[in-house]
């Protein structure tokens, strides 16, 4: 089940708000809405992704392109 933004409260709402702020978007992608059924897992997964996607030797855009290429190569429909 995908949690709607209207249903989000507490930790889930905090993470949803951080996702939108960090990514500069006005919606929550389905992957995060699915993870929201377990708030602890949602929070840990989001924090891990934020850590991995920080600029370093590669900038954020390059990292996102690599992630997209890997998803396409693996046949991910999402």
Buried (B, 14 or more C-beta within 10 A) or exposed (E): EEBEBEEBEEEBBBBBEBBBEEBEEEEBEEBBBBBBEEBEEBBEBBEEBEEEBEEEEEEEEEBEEEBEEEEEEEEEEE
